[in-house]
Amino acid sequence: MVTGLNSDIEHNGKVYHIQTEDGGLHNPIILTRIFCGGVLVSSRKTSYVYMLEIEGLREVVGRLMKEQHQEMVQEIQK
C-alpha cells in the first residue's frame, strides 16, 4: 500500500513540494497539498468512503493517490 507520496518540483524559479497522503479506513480521504516556501498554496481532498467494501481496496487507493498526485504536479507545470 502507498502510505504517502512526496515530490519537489521546480517551476518558474520556485520549488514546490507536493505531498499526498491516505487518511486510512477511519478517515477515507486522499489529501494532496502543495507548499511553496513552507506555505500551503493549494490542496485537493477526495473521499473514497463509497469504496470501502470493494475487493482490492489497497491497490485502488494506491492508484488513486498516484493519479491525484500526478494531477497536482501537472497543475504546477502549466
mmCIF file of the N, C-alpha and C atoms, coordinates in Angstrom:
data_MODEL
# 
_entry.id   MODEL 
# 
loop_
_atom_site.group_PDB 
_atom_site.id 
_atom_site.type_symbol 
_atom_site.label_atom_id 
_atom_site.label_alt_id 
_atom_site.label_comp_id 
_atom_site.label_asym_id 
_atom_site.label_entity_id 
_atom_site.label_seq_id 
_atom_site.pdbx_PDB_ins_code 
_atom_site.Cartn_x 
_atom_site.Cartn_y 
_atom_site.Cartn_z 
_atom_site.occupancy 
_atom_site.B_iso_or_equiv 
_atom_site.pdbx_formal_charge 
_atom_site.auth_seq_id 
_atom_site.auth_comp_id 
_atom_site.auth_asym_id 
_atom_site.auth_atom_id 
_atom_site.pdbx_PDB_model_num 
ATOM 1   N N  . MET A 1 1  ? 0.846   -1.183 0.000   1.00 0.00 ? 1  MET A N  1 
ATOM 2   C CA . MET A 1 1  ? 0.000   0.000  0.000   1.00 0.00 ? 1  MET A CA 1 
ATOM 3   C C  . MET A 1 1  ? 0.887   1.241  0.000   1.00 0.00 ? 1  MET A C  1 
ATOM 4   N N  . VAL A 1 2  ? 0.481   2.229  -0.741  1.00 0.00 ? 2  VAL A N  1 
ATOM 5   C CA . VAL A 1 2  ? 1.179   3.500  -0.779  1.00 0.00 ? 2  VAL A CA 1 
ATOM 6   C C  . VAL A 1 2  ? 0.742   4.304  0.439   1.00 0.00 ? 2  VAL A C  1 
ATOM 7   N N  . THR A 1 3  ? 1.680   4.642  1.316   1.00 0.00 ? 3  THR A N  1 
ATOM 8   C CA . THR A 1 3  ? 1.316   5.414  2.506   1.00 0.00 ? 3  THR A CA 1 
ATOM 9   C C  . THR A 1 3  ? 1.409   6.907  2.265   1.00 0.00 ? 3  THR A C  1 
ATOM 10  N N  . GLY A 1 4  ? 2.231   7.327  1.341   1.00 0.00 ? 4  GLY A N  1 
ATOM 11  C CA . GLY A 1 4  ? 2.360   8.737  1.031   1.00 0.00 ? 4  GLY A CA 1 
ATOM 12  C C  . GLY A 1 4  ? 3.285   8.947  -0.146  1.00 0.00 ? 4  GLY A C  1 
ATOM 13  N N  . LEU A 1 5  ? 3.077   10.054 -0.822  1.00 0.00 ? 5  LEU A N  1 
ATOM 14  C CA . LEU A 1 5  ? 3.899   10.428 -1.965  1.00 0.00 ? 5  LEU A CA 1 
ATOM 15  C C  . LEU A 1 5  ? 4.399   11.847 -1.740  1.00 0.00 ? 5  LEU A C  1 
ATOM 16  N N  . ASN A 1 6  ? 5.645   12.105 -2.096  1.00 0.00 ? 6  ASN A N  1 
ATOM 17  C CA . ASN A 1 6  ? 6.239   13.432 -1.969  1.00 0.00 ? 6  ASN A CA 1 
ATOM 18  C C  . ASN A 1 6  ? 7.057   13.728 -3.211  1.00 0.00 ? 6  ASN A C  1 
ATOM 19  N N  . SER A 1 7  ? 6.925   14.940 -3.710  1.00 0.00 ? 7  SER A N  1 
ATOM 20  C CA . SER A 1 7  ? 7.713   15.380 -4.866  1.00 0.00 ? 7  SER A CA 1 
ATOM 21  C C  . SER A 1 7  ? 8.104   16.838 -4.666  1.00 0.00 ? 7  SER A C  1 
ATOM 22  N N  . ASP A 1 8  ? 9.271   17.191 -5.139  1.00 0.00 ? 8  ASP A N  1 
ATOM 23  C CA . ASP A 1 8  ? 9.700   18.580 -5.214  1.00 0.00 ? 8  ASP A CA 1 
ATOM 24  C C  . ASP A 1 8  ? 9.809   18.935 -6.687  1.00 0.00 ? 8  ASP A C  1 
ATOM 25  N N  . ILE A 1 9  ? 9.094   19.978 -7.086  1.00 0.00 ? 9  ILE A N  1 
ATOM 26  C CA . ILE A 1 9  ? 9.035   20.394 -8.486  1.00 0.00 ? 9  ILE A CA 1 
ATOM 27  C C  . ILE A 1 9  ? 9.488   21.846 -8.575  1.00 0.00 ? 9  ILE A C  1 
ATOM 28  N N  . GLU A 1 10 ? 10.444  22.109 -9.455  1.00 0.00 ? 10 GLU A N  1 
ATOM 29  C CA . GLU A 1 10 ? 10.857  23.488 -9.689  1.00 0.00 ? 10 GLU A CA 1 
ATOM 30  C C  . GLU A 1 10 ? 10.106  24.025 -10.900 1.00 0.00 ? 10 GLU A C  1 
ATOM 31  N N  . HIS A 1 11 ? 9.562   25.230 -10.742 1.00 0.00 ? 11 HIS A N  1 
ATOM 32  C CA . HIS A 1 11 ? 8.821   25.861 -11.835 1.00 0.00 ? 11 HIS A CA 1 
ATOM 33  C C  . HIS A 1 11 ? 8.931   27.374 -11.684 1.00 0.00 ? 11 HIS A C  1 
ATOM 34  N N  . ASN A 1 12 ? 9.343   28.037 -12.737 1.00 0.00 ? 12 ASN A N  1 
ATOM 35  C CA . ASN A 1 12 ? 9.494   29.498 -12.747 1.00 0.00 ? 12 ASN A CA 1 
ATOM 36  C C  . ASN A 1 12 ? 10.329  30.000 -11.575 1.00 0.00 ? 12 ASN A C  1 
ATOM 37  N N  . GLY A 1 13 ? 11.409  29.286 -11.271 1.00 0.00 ? 13 GLY A N  1 
ATOM 38  C CA . GLY A 1 13 ? 12.325  29.718 -10.234 1.00 0.00 ? 13 GLY A CA 1 
ATOM 39  C C  . GLY A 1 13 ? 11.888  29.435 -8.810  1.00 0.00 ? 13 GLY A C  1 
ATOM 40  N N  . LYS A 1 14 ? 10.768  28.755 -8.634  1.00 0.00 ? 14 LYS A N  1 
ATOM 41  C CA . LYS A 1 14 ? 10.283  28.412 -7.300  1.00 0.00 ? 14 LYS A CA 1 
ATOM 42  C C  . LYS A 1 14 ? 10.255  26.897 -7.155  1.00 0.00 ? 14 LYS A C  1 
ATOM 43  N N  . VAL A 1 15 ? 10.458  26.428 -5.923  1.00 0.00 ? 15 VAL A N  1 
ATOM 44  C CA . VAL A 1 15 ? 10.384  24.996 -5.647  1.00 0.00 ? 15 VAL A CA 1 
ATOM 45  C C  . VAL A 1 15 ? 9.082   24.729 -4.893  1.00 0.00 ? 15 VAL A C  1 
ATOM 46  N N  . TYR A 1 16 ? 8.294   23.819 -5.451  1.00 0.00 ? 16 TYR A N  1 
ATOM 47  C CA . TYR A 1 16 ? 7.022   23.427 -4.859  1.00 0.00 ? 16 TYR A CA 1 
ATOM 48  C C  . TYR A 1 16 ? 7.163   22.010 -4.302  1.00 0.00 ? 16 TYR A C  1 
ATOM 49  N N  . HIS A 1 17 ? 6.634   21.808 -3.111  1.00 0.00 ? 17 HIS A N  1 
ATOM 50  C CA . HIS A 1 17 ? 6.621   20.482 -2.502  1.00 0.00 ? 17 HIS A CA 1 
ATOM 51  C C  . HIS A 1 17 ? 5.194   19.963 -2.557  1.00 0.00 ? 17 HIS A C  1 
ATOM 52  N N  . ILE A 1 18 ? 5.003   18.801 -3.180  1.00 0.00 ? 18 ILE A N  1 
ATOM 53  C CA . ILE A 1 18 ? 3.682   18.180 -3.294  1.00 0.00 ? 18 ILE A CA 1 
ATOM 54  C C  . ILE A 1 18 ? 3.673   16.956 -2.398  1.00 0.00 ? 18 ILE A C  1 
ATOM 55  N N  . GLN A 1 19 ? 2.644   16.871 -1.564  1.00 0.00 ? 19 GLN A N  1 
ATOM 56  C CA . GLN A 1 19 ? 2.535   15.798 -0.575  1.00 0.00 ? 19 GLN A CA 1 
ATOM 57  C C  . GLN A 1 19 ? 1.137   15.185 -0.672  1.00 0.00 ? 19 GLN A C  1 
ATOM 58  N N  . THR A 1 20 ? 1.068   13.869 -0.868  1.00 0.00 ? 20 THR A N  1 
ATOM 59  C CA . THR A 1 20 ? -0.205  13.162 -0.950  1.00 0.00 ? 20 THR A CA 1 
ATOM 60  C C  . THR A 1 20 ? -0.242  12.095 0.130   1.00 0.00 ? 20 THR A C  1 
ATOM 61  N N  . GLU A 1 21 ? -1.354  12.048 0.880   1.00 0.00 ? 21 GLU A N  1 
ATOM 62  C CA . GLU A 1 21 ? -1.493  11.106 1.983   1.00 0.00 ? 21 GLU A CA 1 
ATOM 63  C C  . GLU A 1 21 ? -2.859  10.428 1.943   1.00 0.00 ? 21 GLU A C  1 
ATOM 64  N N  . ASP A 1 22 ? -2.907  9.229  2.491   1.00 0.00 ? 22 ASP A N  1 
ATOM 65  C CA . ASP A 1 22 ? -4.151  8.478  2.658   1.00 0.00 ? 22 ASP A CA 1 
ATOM 66  C C  . ASP A 1 22 ? -4.576  8.613  4.112   1.00 0.00 ? 22 ASP A C  1 
ATOM 67  N N  . GLY A 1 23 ? -5.826  8.978  4.346   1.00 0.00 ? 23 GLY A N  1 
ATOM 68  C CA . GLY A 1 23 ? -6.338  9.119  5.701   1.00 0.00 ? 23 GLY A CA 1 
ATOM 69  C C  . GLY A 1 23 ? -6.656  7.792  6.375   1.00 0.00 ? 23 GLY A C  1 
ATOM 70  N N  . GLY A 1 24 ? -6.684  6.697  5.609   1.00 0.00 ? 24 GLY A N  1 
ATOM 71  C CA . GLY A 1 24 ? -6.948  5.384  6.176   1.00 0.00 ? 24 GLY A CA 1 
ATOM 72  C C  . GLY A 1 24 ? -8.432  5.066  6.277   1.00 0.00 ? 24 GLY A C  1 
ATOM 73  N N  . LEU A 1 25 ? -8.733  3.896  6.785   1.00 0.00 ? 25 LEU A N  1 
ATOM 74  C CA . LEU A 1 25 ? -10.117 3.419  6.831   1.00 0.00 ? 25 LEU A CA 1 
ATOM 75  C C  . LEU A 1 25 ? -11.009 4.250  7.745   1.00 0.00 ? 25 LEU A C  1 
ATOM 76  N N  . HIS A 1 26 ? -10.447 4.849  8.783   1.00 0.00 ? 26 HIS A N  1 
ATOM 77  C CA . HIS A 1 26 ? -11.248 5.660  9.705   1.00 0.00 ? 26 HIS A CA 1 
ATOM 78  C C  . HIS A 1 26 ? -11.453 7.082  9.205   1.00 0.00 ? 26 HIS A C  1 
ATOM 79  N N  . ASN A 1 27 ? -10.695 7.477  8.211   1.00 0.00 ? 27 ASN A N  1 
ATOM 80  C CA . ASN A 1 27 ? -10.810 8.791  7.584   1.00 0.00 ? 27 ASN A CA 1 
ATOM 81  C C  . ASN A 1 27 ? -10.500 8.607  6.098   1.00 0.00 ? 27 ASN A C  1 
ATOM 82  N N  . PRO A 1 28 ? -11.424 7.973  5.357   1.00 0.00 ? 28 PRO A N  1 
ATOM 83  C CA . PRO A 1 28 ? -11.132 7.546  3.983   1.00 0.00 ? 28 PRO A CA 1 
ATOM 84  C C  . PRO A 1 28 ? -11.077 8.688  2.968   1.00 0.00 ? 28 PRO A C  1 
ATOM 85  N N  . ILE A 1 29 ? -9.978  9.423  3.037   1.00 0.00 ? 29 ILE A N  1 
ATOM 86  C CA . ILE A 1 29 ? -9.752  10.502 2.081   1.00 0.00 ? 29 ILE A CA 1 
ATOM 87  C C  . ILE A 1 29 ? -8.325  10.410 1.557   1.00 0.00 ? 29 ILE A C  1 
ATOM 88  N N  . ILE A 1 30 ? -8.160  10.947 0.380   1.00 0.00 ? 30 ILE A N  1 
ATOM 89  C CA . ILE A 1 30 ? -6.830  11.153 -0.192  1.00 0.00 ? 30 ILE A CA 1 
ATOM 90  C C  . ILE A 1 30 ? -6.640  12.659 -0.196  1.00 0.00 ? 30 ILE A C  1 
ATOM 91  N N  . LEU A 1 31 ? -5.581  13.115 0.451   1.00 0.00 ? 31 LEU A N  1 
ATOM 92  C CA . LEU A 1 31 ? -5.312  14.536 0.598   1.00 0.00 ? 31 LEU A CA 1 
ATOM 93  C C  . LEU A 1 31 ? -3.986  14.867 -0.058  1.00 0.00 ? 31 LEU A C  1 
ATOM 94  N N  . THR A 1 32 ? -4.026  15.810 -0.990  1.00 0.00 ? 32 THR A N  1 
ATOM 95  C CA . THR A 1 32 ? -2.813  16.294 -1.642  1.00 0.00 ? 32 THR A CA 1 
ATOM 96  C C  . THR A 1 32 ? -2.685  17.776 -1.348  1.00 0.00 ? 32 THR A C  1 
ATOM 97  N N  . ARG A 1 33 ? -1.487  18.156 -0.909  1.00 0.00 ? 33 ARG A N  1 
ATOM 98  C CA . ARG A 1 33 ? -1.214  19.558 -0.598  1.00 0.00 ? 33 ARG A CA 1 
ATOM 99  C C  . ARG A 1 33 ? 0.030   20.007 -1.354  1.00 0.00 ? 33 ARG A C  1 
ATOM 100 N N  . ILE A 1 34 ? 0.012   21.264 -1.788  1.00 0.00 ? 34 ILE A N  1 
ATOM 101 C CA . ILE A 1 34 ? 1.165   21.868 -2.440  1.00 0.00 ? 34 ILE A CA 1 
ATOM 102 C C  . ILE A 1 34 ? 1.655   23.002 -1.555  1.00 0.00 ? 34 ILE A C  1 
ATOM 103 N N  . PHE A 1 35 ? 2.960   22.972 -1.261  1.00 0.00 ? 35 PHE A N  1 
ATOM 104 C CA . PHE A 1 35 ? 3.600   24.004 -0.457  1.00 0.00 ? 35 PHE A CA 1 
ATOM 105 C C  . PHE A 1 35 ? 4.661   24.700 -1.291  1.00 0.00 ? 35 PHE A C  1 
ATOM 106 N N  . CYS A 1 36 ? 4.838   25.972 -1.034  1.00 0.00 ? 36 CYS A N  1 
ATOM 107 C CA . CYS A 1 36 ? 5.934   26.732 -1.639  1.00 0.00 ? 36 CYS A CA 1 
ATOM 108 C C  . CYS A 1 36 ? 6.524   27.591 -0.531  1.00 0.00 ? 36 CYS A C  1 
ATOM 109 N N  . GLY A 1 37 ? 7.791   27.384 -0.230  1.00 0.00 ? 37 GLY A N  1 
ATOM 110 C CA . GLY A 1 37 ? 8.418   28.122 0.856   1.00 0.00 ? 37 GLY A CA 1 
ATOM 111 C C  . GLY A 1 37 ? 7.778   27.845 2.196   1.00 0.00 ? 37 GLY A C  1 
ATOM 112 N N  . GLY A 1 38 ? 7.242   26.658 2.385   1.00 0.00 ? 38 GLY A N  1 
ATOM 113 C CA . GLY A 1 38 ? 6.597   26.288 3.643   1.00 0.00 ? 38 GLY A CA 1 
ATOM 114 C C  . GLY A 1 38 ? 5.167   26.756 3.783   1.00 0.00 ? 38 GLY A C  1 
ATOM 115 N N  . VAL A 1 39 ? 4.649   27.452 2.780   1.00 0.00 ? 39 VAL A N  1 
ATOM 116 C CA . VAL A 1 39 ? 3.286   27.980 2.812   1.00 0.00 ? 39 VAL A CA 1 
ATOM 117 C C  . VAL A 1 39 ? 2.388   27.111 1.943   1.00 0.00 ? 39 VAL A C  1 
ATOM 118 N N  . LEU A 1 40 ? 1.240   26.740 2.473   1.00 0.00 ? 40 LEU A N  1 
ATOM 119 C CA . LEU A 1 40 ? 0.267   25.967 1.706   1.00 0.00 ? 40 LEU A CA 1 
ATOM 120 C C  . LEU A 1 40 ? -0.320  26.850 0.615   1.00 0.00 ? 40 LEU A C  1 
ATOM 121 N N  . VAL A 1 41 ? -0.204  26.389 -0.649  1.00 0.00 ? 41 VAL A N  1 
ATOM 122 C CA . VAL A 1 41 ? -0.718  27.194 -1.758  1.00 0.00 ? 41 VAL A CA 1 
ATOM 123 C C  . VAL A 1 41 ? -1.909  26.539 -2.456  1.00 0.00 ? 41 VAL A C  1 
ATOM 124 N N  . SER A 1 42 ? -2.086  25.233 -2.259  1.00 0.00 ? 42 SER A N  1 
ATOM 125 C CA . SER A 1 42 ? -3.207  24.547 -2.885  1.00 0.00 ? 42 SER A CA 1 
ATOM 126 C C  . SER A 1 42 ? -3.400  23.192 -2.212  1.00 0.00 ? 42 SER A C  1 
ATOM 127 N N  . SER A 1 43 ? -4.635  22.698 -2.260  1.00 0.00 ? 43 SER A N  1 
ATOM 128 C CA . SER A 1 43 ? -4.899  21.360 -1.734  1.00 0.00 ? 43 SER A CA 1 
ATOM 129 C C  . SER A 1 43 ? -6.096  20.752 -2.458  1.00 0.00 ? 43 SER A C  1 
ATOM 130 N N  . ARG A 1 44 ? -6.142  19.444 -2.425  1.00 0.00 ? 44 ARG A N  1 
ATOM 131 C CA . ARG A 1 44 ? -7.268  18.706 -3.001  1.00 0.00 ? 44 ARG A CA 1 
ATOM 132 C C  . ARG A 1 44 ? -7.546  17.513 -2.100  1.00 0.00 ? 44 ARG A C  1 
ATOM 133 N N  . LYS A 1 45 ? -8.834  17.315 -1.791  1.00 0.00 ? 45 LYS A N  1 
ATOM 134 C CA . LYS A 1 45 ? -9.239  16.204 -0.940  1.00 0.00 ? 45 LYS A CA 1 
ATOM 135 C C  . LYS A 1 45 ? -10.283 15.389 -1.691  1.00 0.00 ? 45 LYS A C  1 
ATOM 136 N N  . THR A 1 46 ? -10.073 14.068 -1.739  1.00 0.00 ? 46 THR A N  1 
ATOM 137 C CA . THR A 1 46 ? -11.003 13.174 -2.418  1.00 0.00 ? 46 THR A CA 1 
ATOM 138 C C  . THR A 1 46 ? -11.412 12.066 -1.456  1.00 0.00 ? 46 THR A C  1 
ATOM 139 N N  . SER A 1 47 ? -12.706 11.911 -1.257  1.00 0.00 ? 47 SER A N  1 
ATOM 140 C CA . SER A 1 47 ? -13.221 10.856 -0.388  1.00 0.00 ? 47 SER A CA 1 
ATOM 141 C C  . SER A 1 47 ? -13.326 9.546  -1.164  1.00 0.00 ? 47 SER A C  1 
ATOM 142 N N  . TYR A 1 48 ? -13.034 8.446  -0.484  1.00 0.00 ? 48 TYR A N  1 
ATOM 143 C CA . TYR A 1 48 ? -13.281 7.135  -1.074  1.00 0.00 ? 48 TYR A CA 1 
ATOM 144 C C  . TYR A 1 48 ? -14.154 6.291  -0.153  1.00 0.00 ? 48 TYR A C  1 
ATOM 145 N N  . VAL A 1 49 ? -14.979 6.959  0.645   1.00 0.00 ? 49 VAL A N  1 
ATOM 146 C CA . VAL A 1 49 ? -15.851 6.264  1.597   1.00 0.00 ? 49 VAL A CA 1 
ATOM 147 C C  . VAL A 1 49 ? -16.793 5.294  0.879   1.00 0.00 ? 49 VAL A C  1 
ATOM 148 N N  . TYR A 1 50 ? -17.181 5.606  -0.332  1.00 0.00 ? 50 TYR A N  1 
ATOM 149 C CA . TYR A 1 50 ? -18.098 4.763  -1.101  1.00 0.00 ? 50 TYR A CA 1 
ATOM 150 C C  . TYR A 1 50 ? -17.424 3.490  -1.616  1.00 0.00 ? 50 TYR A C  1 
ATOM 151 N N  . MET A 1 51 ? -16.114 3.367  -1.460  1.00 0.00 ? 51 MET A N  1 
ATOM 152 C CA . MET A 1 51 ? -15.367 2.206  -1.963  1.00 0.00 ? 51 MET A CA 1 
ATOM 153 C C  . MET A 1 51 ? -14.928 1.247  -0.865  1.00 0.00 ? 51 MET A C  1 
ATOM 154 N N  . LEU A 1 52 ? -15.241 1.505  0.369   1.00 0.00 ? 52 LEU A N  1 
ATOM 155 C CA . LEU A 1 52 ? -14.668 0.747  1.483   1.00 0.00 ? 52 LEU A CA 1 
ATOM 156 C C  . LEU A 1 52 ? -14.902 -0.753 1.413   1.00 0.00 ? 52 LEU A C  1 
ATOM 157 N N  . GLU A 1 53 ? -15.940 -1.192 0.734   1.00 0.00 ? 53 GLU A N  1 
ATOM 158 C CA . GLU A 1 53 ? -16.270 -2.615 0.691   1.00 0.00 ? 53 GLU A CA 1 
ATOM 159 C C  . GLU A 1 53 ? -15.773 -3.341 -0.563  1.00 0.00 ? 53 GLU A C  1 
ATOM 160 N N  . ILE A 1 54 ? -15.051 -2.647 -1.440  1.00 0.00 ? 54 ILE A N  1 
ATOM 161 C CA . ILE A 1 54 ? -14.640 -3.292 -2.690  1.00 0.00 ? 54 ILE A CA 1 
ATOM 162 C C  . ILE A 1 54 ? -13.423 -4.187 -2.492  1.00 0.00 ? 54 ILE A C  1 
ATOM 163 N N  . GLU A 1 55 ? -13.293 -5.169 -3.356  1.00 0.00 ? 55 GLU A N  1 
ATOM 164 C CA . GLU A 1 55 ? -12.113 -6.039 -3.385  1.00 0.00 ? 55 GLU A CA 1 
ATOM 165 C C  . GLU A 1 55 ? -10.912 -5.223 -3.855  1.00 0.00 ? 55 GLU A C  1 
ATOM 166 N N  . GLY A 1 56 ? -9.768  -5.491 -3.290  1.00 0.00 ? 56 GLY A N  1 
ATOM 167 C CA . GLY A 1 56 ? -8.541  -4.833 -3.739  1.00 0.00 ? 56 GLY A CA 1 
ATOM 168 C C  . GLY A 1 56 ? -8.477  -3.364 -3.383  1.00 0.00 ? 56 GLY A C  1 
ATOM 169 N N  . LEU A 1 57 ? -9.069  -2.979 -2.269  1.00 0.00 ? 57 LEU A N  1 
ATOM 170 C CA . LEU A 1 57 ? -9.125  -1.567 -1.886  1.00 0.00 ? 57 LEU A CA 1 
ATOM 171 C C  . LEU A 1 57 ? -7.732  -0.938 -1.818  1.00 0.00 ? 57 LEU A C  1 
ATOM 172 N N  . ARG A 1 58 ? -6.784  -1.633 -1.252  1.00 0.00 ? 58 ARG A N  1 
ATOM 173 C CA . ARG A 1 58 ? -5.428  -1.067 -1.115  1.00 0.00 ? 58 ARG A CA 1 
ATOM 174 C C  . ARG A 1 58 ? -4.852  -0.661 -2.464  1.00 0.00 ? 58 ARG A C  1 
ATOM 175 N N  . GLU A 1 59 ? -4.996  -1.535 -3.442  1.00 0.00 ? 59 GLU A N  1 
ATOM 176 C CA . GLU A 1 59 ? -4.448  -1.242 -4.765  1.00 0.00 ? 59 GLU A CA 1 
ATOM 177 C C  . GLU A 1 59 ? -5.187  -0.082 -5.422  1.00 0.00 ? 59 GLU A C  1 
ATOM 178 N N  . VAL A 1 60 ? -6.497  -0.052 -5.256  1.00 0.00 ? 60 VAL A N  1 
ATOM 179 C CA . VAL A 1 60 ? -7.300  1.022  -5.837  1.00 0.00 ? 60 VAL A CA 1 
ATOM 180 C C  . VAL A 1 60 ? -6.913  2.364  -5.217  1.00 0.00 ? 60 VAL A C  1 
ATOM 181 N N  . VAL A 1 61 ? -6.813  2.412  -3.890  1.00 0.00 ? 61 VAL A N  1 
ATOM 182 C CA . VAL A 1 61 ? -6.440  3.651  -3.218  1.00 0.00 ? 61 VAL A CA 1 
ATOM 183 C C  . VAL A 1 61 ? -5.031  4.073  -3.634  1.00 0.00 ? 61 VAL A C  1 
ATOM 184 N N  . GLY A 1 62 ? -4.116  3.143  -3.734  1.00 0.00 ? 62 GLY A N  1 
ATOM 185 C CA . GLY A 1 62 ? -2.765  3.464  -4.187  1.00 0.00 ? 62 GLY A CA 1 
ATOM 186 C C  . GLY A 1 62 ? -2.765  4.087  -5.573  1.00 0.00 ? 62 GLY A C  1 
ATOM 187 N N  . ARG A 1 63 ? -3.562  3.532  -6.457  1.00 0.00 ? 63 ARG A N  1 
ATOM 188 C CA . ARG A 1 63 ? -3.655  4.074  -7.826  1.00 0.00 ? 63 ARG A CA 1 
ATOM 189 C C  . ARG A 1 63 ? -4.276  5.470  -7.804  1.00 0.00 ? 63 ARG A C  1 
ATOM 190 N N  . LEU A 1 64 ? -5.327  5.656  -7.011  1.00 0.00 ? 64 LEU A N  1 
ATOM 191 C CA . LEU A 1 64 ? -5.974  6.971  -6.915  1.00 0.00 ? 64 LEU A CA 1 
ATOM 192 C C  . LEU A 1 64 ? -5.015  8.018  -6.352  1.00 0.00 ? 64 LEU A C  1 
ATOM 193 N N  . MET A 1 65 ? -4.215  7.611  -5.361  1.00 0.00 ? 65 MET A N  1 
ATOM 194 C CA . MET A 1 65 ? -3.232  8.537  -4.795  1.00 0.00 ? 65 MET A CA 1 
ATOM 195 C C  . MET A 1 65 ? -2.227  8.978  -5.847  1.00 0.00 ? 65 MET A C  1 
ATOM 196 N N  . LYS A 1 66 ? -1.707  8.024  -6.605  1.00 0.00 ? 66 LYS A N  1 
ATOM 197 C CA . LYS A 1 66 ? -0.726  8.343  -7.638  1.00 0.00 ? 66 LYS A CA 1 
ATOM 198 C C  . LYS A 1 66 ? -1.330  9.258  -8.703  1.00 0.00 ? 66 LYS A C  1 
ATOM 199 N N  . GLU A 1 67 ? -2.580  8.987  -9.094  1.00 0.00 ? 67 GLU A N  1 
ATOM 200 C CA . GLU A 1 67 ? -3.243  9.814  -10.107 1.00 0.00 ? 67 GLU A CA 1 
ATOM 201 C C  . GLU A 1 67 ? -3.448  11.242 -9.596  1.00 0.00 ? 67 GLU A C  1 
ATOM 202 N N  . GLN A 1 68 ? -3.950  11.372 -8.366  1.00 0.00 ? 68 GLN A N  1 
ATOM 203 C CA . GLN A 1 68 ? -4.195  12.710 -7.828  1.00 0.00 ? 68 GLN A CA 1 
ATOM 204 C C  . GLN A 1 68 ? -2.878  13.467 -7.655  1.00 0.00 ? 68 GLN A C  1 
ATOM 205 N N  . HIS A 1 69 ? -1.856  12.784 -7.189  1.00 0.00 ? 69 HIS A N  1 
ATOM 206 C CA . HIS A 1 69 ? -0.543  13.412 -7.015  1.00 0.00 ? 69 HIS A CA 1 
ATOM 207 C C  . HIS A 1 69 ? -0.031  13.932 -8.357  1.00 0.00 ? 69 HIS A C  1 
ATOM 208 N N  . GLN A 1 70 ? -0.124  13.102 -9.388  1.00 0.00 ? 70 GLN A N  1 
ATOM 209 C CA . GLN A 1 70 ? 0.357   13.495 -10.711 1.00 0.00 ? 70 GLN A CA 1 
ATOM 210 C C  . GLN A 1 70 ? -0.456  14.670 -11.283 1.00 0.00 ? 70 GLN A C  1 
ATOM 211 N N  . GLU A 1 71 ? -1.748  14.673 -11.041 1.00 0.00 ? 71 GLU A N  1 
ATOM 212 C CA . GLU A 1 71 ? -2.588  15.797 -11.492 1.00 0.00 ? 71 GLU A CA 1 
ATOM 213 C C  . GLU A 1 71 ? -2.133  17.119 -10.873 1.00 0.00 ? 71 GLU A C  1 
ATOM 214 N N  . MET A 1 72 ? -1.778  17.072 -9.590  1.00 0.00 ? 72 MET A N  1 
ATOM 215 C CA . MET A 1 72 ? -1.329  18.286 -8.906  1.00 0.00 ? 72 MET A CA 1 
ATOM 216 C C  . MET A 1 72 ? 0.056   18.712 -9.410  1.00 0.00 ? 72 MET A C  1 
ATOM 217 N N  . VAL A 1 73 ? 0.921   17.764 -9.717  1.00 0.00 ? 73 VAL A N  1 
ATOM 218 C CA . VAL A 1 73 ? 2.221   18.093 -10.323 1.00 0.00 ? 73 VAL A CA 1 
ATOM 219 C C  . VAL A 1 73 ? 1.988   18.803 -11.648 1.00 0.00 ? 73 VAL A C  1 
ATOM 220 N N  . GLN A 1 74 ? 1.071   18.288 -12.438 1.00 0.00 ? 74 GLN A N  1 
ATOM 221 C CA . GLN A 1 74 ? 0.783   18.900 -13.738 1.00 0.00 ? 74 GLN A CA 1 
ATOM 222 C C  . GLN A 1 74 ? 0.197   20.298 -13.590 1.00 0.00 ? 74 GLN A C  1 
ATOM 223 N N  . GLU A 1 75 ? -0.578  20.546 -12.545 1.00 0.00 ? 75 GLU A N  1 
ATOM 224 C CA . GLU A 1 75 ? -1.121  21.887 -12.313 1.00 0.00 ? 75 GLU A CA 1 
ATOM 225 C C  . GLU A 1 75 ? 0.009   22.909 -12.139 1.00 0.00 ? 75 GLU A C  1 
ATOM 226 N N  . ILE A 1 76 ? 1.047   22.510 -11.429 1.00 0.00 ? 76 ILE A N  1 
ATOM 227 C CA . ILE A 1 76 ? 2.191   23.409 -11.212 1.00 0.00 ? 76 ILE A CA 1 
ATOM 228 C C  . ILE A 1 76 ? 2.893   23.676 -12.529 1.00 0.00 ? 76 ILE A C  1 
ATOM 229 N N  . GLN A 1 77 ? 3.012   22.691 -13.368 1.00 0.00 ? 77 GLN A N  1 
ATOM 230 C CA . GLN A 1 77 ? 3.784   22.810 -14.602 1.00 0.00 ? 77 GLN A CA 1 
ATOM 231 C C  . GLN A 1 77 ? 3.042   23.525 -15.713 1.00 0.00 ? 77 GLN A C  1 
ATOM 232 N N  . LYS A 1 78 ? 1.813   23.934 -15.498 1.00 0.00 ? 78 LYS A N  1 
ATOM 233 C CA . LYS A 1 78 ? 1.057   24.661 -16.541 1.00 0.00 ? 78 LYS A CA 1 
ATOM 234 C C  . LYS A 1 78 ? 1.584   26.058 -16.728 1.00 0.00 ? 78 LYS A C  1 
# 
